[in-house]
Amino acid sequence: MDKNAITVLIGHPDPDPDRLVRKLAQAYASGARAAGRQVQLFDLARMDFPMLRGREDFESEAPAGSIVAQFQAAIGDSAHLAIFHPLWLGGMPALLKALLEQTCRGGFAFDPGRSPFARKLKGRSARIIVTMGMPALLYRYWYGMPGIRMLERNILGFIGFTPIRRSLIGSVDTLGEAGHARWLSRMSAFGSRDLS
């Protein structure tokens, strides 16, 4: 693991370059590079992989050279993972969950010969950035953030990531240019500070 390396995932299935979540991820990556970090950037909308359909699929290795194997290698080489995604139906988009299922397969995140609680990706930190149409305080306190808690605790935390930080960006449709600029600046700062 390279203590200076960060993997950034744009977890939006829509390739539209004007999506705020995409711009936030790019600002984060730019801030990290400006701070001397090595950044590998992955874009879910441009990643082609099949859905897992059974235990045999999950237990098998990702095919060599596949985008899933490349993503696994990047995470394995990095000390930090940043995931940017929109909130869809209270959680992450289905395609993002499918990628995470693919990524954890084949003994990459779990050691089949040991306890299922053996955290193979221990020693790495993560940041989750989620955009949403509703106010972030409503999602955090009224709904309790079930989708984000699942990603933090049941996926990233379970396989060893700690600490896991989060940023919720609500009411994205009414932020306006000034709001976008503030969040882009904040993401650039996060990128430069993570791993410090």
C-alpha positions as CSV (number, residue, x, y, z in Angstrom):
1,M,0.0,0.0,0.0
2,D,1.3,3.4,-1.0
3,K,0.7,5.9,1.9
4,N,0.5,8.7,-0.6
5,A,-2.1,7.2,-3.0
6,I,-5.8,7.9,-3.2
7,T,-8.4,6.1,-5.3
8,V,-11.4,8.3,-6.3
9,L,-14.7,6.8,-7.6
10,I,-17.3,8.8,-9.4
11,G,-20.3,6.7,-8.5
12,H,-22.9,8.2,-10.7
13,P,-24.2,6.0,-13.5
14,D,-25.0,9.0,-15.8
15,P,-22.0,10.1,-17.8
16,D,-23.3,13.7,-18.2
17,P,-20.3,15.9,-17.5
18,D,-22.5,18.6,-15.9
19,R,-23.5,16.4,-13.0
20,L,-22.5,18.1,-9.7
21,V,-21.2,14.8,-8.2
22,R,-18.8,14.4,-11.2
23,K,-17.5,18.0,-10.8
24,L,-17.0,17.5,-7.0
25,A,-15.0,14.3,-7.6
26,Q,-12.8,16.0,-10.1
27,A,-12.2,19.0,-7.7
28,Y,-11.3,16.5,-5.0
29,A,-8.9,14.7,-7.3
30,S,-7.3,18.0,-8.4
31,G,-6.8,19.1,-4.8
32,A,-5.2,15.8,-3.9
33,R,-2.8,16.0,-6.9
34,A,-1.9,19.6,-6.0
35,A,-0.9,18.3,-2.6
36,G,1.4,15.7,-4.2
37,R,-0.9,12.7,-3.9
38,Q,-1.0,10.0,-6.5
39,V,-4.6,9.7,-7.6
40,Q,-6.4,7.0,-9.6
41,L,-9.8,8.2,-10.8
42,F,-12.6,5.7,-11.8
43,D,-15.9,6.6,-13.4
44,L,-18.8,4.2,-12.8
45,A,-20.6,5.5,-15.9
46,R,-17.7,4.3,-18.0
47,M,-17.1,0.9,-16.3
48,D,-18.5,-2.2,-17.9
49,F,-19.0,-5.3,-15.7
50,P,-21.6,-8.0,-15.2
51,M,-23.9,-8.3,-12.2
52,L,-23.1,-11.0,-9.7
53,R,-25.8,-13.6,-9.7
54,G,-24.7,-16.3,-7.2
55,R,-22.2,-17.5,-4.6
56,E,-20.0,-19.0,-7.3
57,D,-19.7,-15.6,-9.0
58,F,-18.8,-13.9,-5.6
59,E,-16.2,-16.5,-4.7
60,S,-14.4,-16.4,-8.1
61,E,-11.6,-14.1,-8.9
62,A,-12.3,-11.0,-11.1
63,P,-11.0,-11.7,-14.6
64,A,-7.5,-10.4,-15.1
65,G,-7.4,-7.2,-16.9
66,S,-11.1,-6.4,-16.2
67,I,-12.1,-3.0,-14.9
68,V,-13.1,-4.7,-11.6
69,A,-9.5,-6.1,-11.3
70,Q,-8.1,-2.7,-12.1
71,F,-10.3,-1.1,-9.4
72,Q,-9.3,-3.8,-6.9
73,A,-5.6,-3.1,-7.6
74,A,-6.1,0.6,-7.2
75,I,-7.8,0.2,-3.8
76,G,-5.1,-2.3,-2.8
77,D,-2.4,0.2,-3.7
78,S,-4.1,3.2,-2.0
79,A,-4.2,4.4,1.6
80,H,-7.5,6.2,1.0
81,L,-10.7,5.8,-1.0
82,A,-13.1,8.6,-1.9
83,I,-16.6,7.6,-3.2
84,F,-18.9,10.3,-4.7
85,H,-22.5,9.4,-5.5
86,P,-26.0,10.8,-5.7
87,L,-28.7,9.6,-3.3
88,W,-31.2,7.5,-5.1
89,L,-34.2,6.0,-3.2
90,G,-32.4,6.6,0.1
91,G,-29.1,5.0,-0.8
92,M,-26.5,4.5,-3.5
93,P,-27.5,3.8,-7.1
94,A,-27.9,0.1,-7.8
95,L,-25.0,0.1,-10.3
96,L,-22.6,1.4,-7.6
97,K,-23.7,-1.4,-5.2
98,A,-23.1,-3.9,-8.0
99,L,-19.6,-2.5,-8.5
100,L,-18.9,-2.8,-4.7
101,E,-20.2,-6.4,-4.8
102,Q,-17.8,-7.2,-7.7
103,T,-14.9,-5.4,-5.9
104,C,-15.3,-7.5,-2.7
105,R,-15.4,-10.8,-4.6
106,G,-12.8,-13.5,-4.9
107,G,-11.1,-13.1,-1.5
108,F,-10.1,-9.5,-2.2
109,A,-11.9,-8.1,0.9
110,F,-12.6,-11.3,2.9
111,D,-10.3,-14.2,3.6
112,P,-12.3,-17.4,3.0
113,G,-9.9,-19.5,5.2
114,R,-10.3,-17.2,8.3
115,S,-13.1,-15.5,10.2
116,P,-15.5,-13.5,8.0
117,F,-14.5,-10.6,10.3
118,A,-10.9,-10.6,9.1
119,R,-10.6,-7.1,7.6
120,K,-8.3,-7.4,4.6
121,L,-8.3,-3.7,3.8
122,K,-7.4,-2.6,7.3
123,G,-5.2,0.5,7.5
124,R,-7.1,2.5,4.8
125,S,-9.3,5.5,5.3
126,A,-12.4,6.6,3.3
127,R,-14.5,9.6,2.5
128,I,-18.1,9.4,1.2
129,I,-19.6,12.4,-0.5
130,V,-23.3,12.2,-1.3
131,T,-25.5,14.7,-3.3
132,M,-29.2,14.8,-2.9
133,G,-32.3,16.8,-3.8
134,M,-33.7,17.0,-0.3
135,P,-32.1,19.1,2.5
136,A,-29.2,17.2,4.0
137,L,-30.4,17.8,7.6
138,L,-33.7,16.1,6.7
139,Y,-31.9,13.0,5.4
140,R,-29.5,13.0,8.3
141,Y,-31.9,13.5,11.2
142,W,-35.4,12.6,10.0
143,Y,-34.5,9.6,7.9
144,G,-31.3,8.6,9.8
145,M,-29.1,8.2,6.7
146,P,-29.8,4.4,6.3
147,G,-28.1,4.2,2.9
148,I,-25.0,6.0,4.0
149,R,-24.8,4.0,7.3
150,M,-25.0,0.8,5.3
151,L,-22.1,1.9,3.1
152,E,-20.1,3.0,6.1
153,R,-20.7,0.2,8.5
154,N,-21.8,-2.8,6.5
155,I,-19.4,-2.4,3.5
156,L,-16.4,-0.1,4.1
157,G,-16.1,-0.5,7.9
158,F,-16.7,-4.3,7.7
159,I,-13.8,-4.8,5.3
160,G,-11.4,-2.6,7.3
161,F,-11.7,1.1,6.3
162,T,-11.4,3.5,9.2
163,P,-11.8,6.4,9.8
164,I,-14.7,7.0,7.4
165,R,-15.7,10.6,6.9
166,R,-18.8,11.8,5.1
167,S,-20.1,15.0,3.5
168,L,-23.8,15.3,2.7
169,I,-24.7,18.0,0.1
170,G,-28.4,18.6,0.1
171,S,-30.8,20.7,-2.0
172,V,-28.5,20.5,-5.0
173,D,-31.1,21.8,-7.4
174,T,-31.3,25.1,-5.6
175,L,-27.6,25.6,-4.6
176,G,-26.9,28.0,-7.5
177,E,-23.5,28.9,-8.9
178,A,-22.2,30.4,-5.6
179,G,-23.3,27.2,-3.7
180,H,-21.6,25.0,-6.3
181,A,-18.4,27.1,-6.1
182,R,-18.3,26.8,-2.3
183,W,-18.7,23.0,-2.5
184,L,-16.1,22.6,-5.2
185,S,-13.6,24.7,-3.2
186,R,-14.4,22.5,-0.1
187,M,-13.8,19.3,-2.1
188,S,-10.5,20.6,-3.4
189,A,-9.5,21.3,0.2
190,F,-10.6,17.8,1.4
191,G,-8.6,16.3,-1.4
192,S,-5.5,18.2,-0.3
193,R,-6.0,17.3,3.4
194,D,-7.0,13.7,3.3
195,L,-4.0,11.5,4.2
196,S,-2.4,14.4,6.1
